Amino acid sequence: MAPITLSTAQFSTLDRAVRGLVRKLRRLALATAVAVAPIALLLGREDGFSELEIVFSLVLFAPAVFLFFFTRGILEIVSLPDRLRRMPGEGQERVTELARIGDDARRARVRSTPFLLWRLRRSFGSMRDVAGIALPLRMLTPGYLGLAAGSALACLVIVFAGLICLIVLALG
């Protein structure tokens, strides 16, 4: 099997295209959040808000929130090549830091144990960032992509419904 190569020019083109898509999806999510206001105003216009209308109005935010988190995950996936390039250097830094902590632990007194644990926690926390490379890749599962497409469609419907509600409020 031949190795897969991707030039930096190809990757930068892909990066620009994905970031453009992310900008559009975030604008759609923001437009959806704004469009919920006229819908909620129209629901509560007659007799105020009932509990069901409040819950319905809050549920209308769900597609926008999901879409926003989806775009955040997409940006994490796009940043993976940079993270992979940094991994060897970061791994060496972690090994050096752990060796220093081990040397300090041999000479440490009981009073300095909390400080050593704090340094160890910080070192393991940064290792968790390096090891978390596979986490954003879960966004590419069919179920998650289907939910994202459904959320984008729901956002479009909510935006159009918000426009119609805004027209009804302006005329009425």
Secondary structure as GFF3:
##gff-version 3
##sequence-region A 1 172
A	DSSP	alpha_helix	8	43	.	.	.	ID=ss1
A	DSSP	alpha_helix	51	59	.	.	.	ID=ss2
A	DSSP	alpha_helix	62	78	.	.	.	ID=ss3
A	DSSP	alpha_helix	80	107	.	.	.	ID=ss4
A	DSSP	three_ten_helix	110	112	.	.	.	ID=ss5
A	DSSP	alpha_helix	113	131	.	.	.	ID=ss6
A	DSSP	three_ten_helix	136	140	.	.	.	ID=ss7
A	DSSP	alpha_helix	142	171	.	.	.	ID=ss8
###
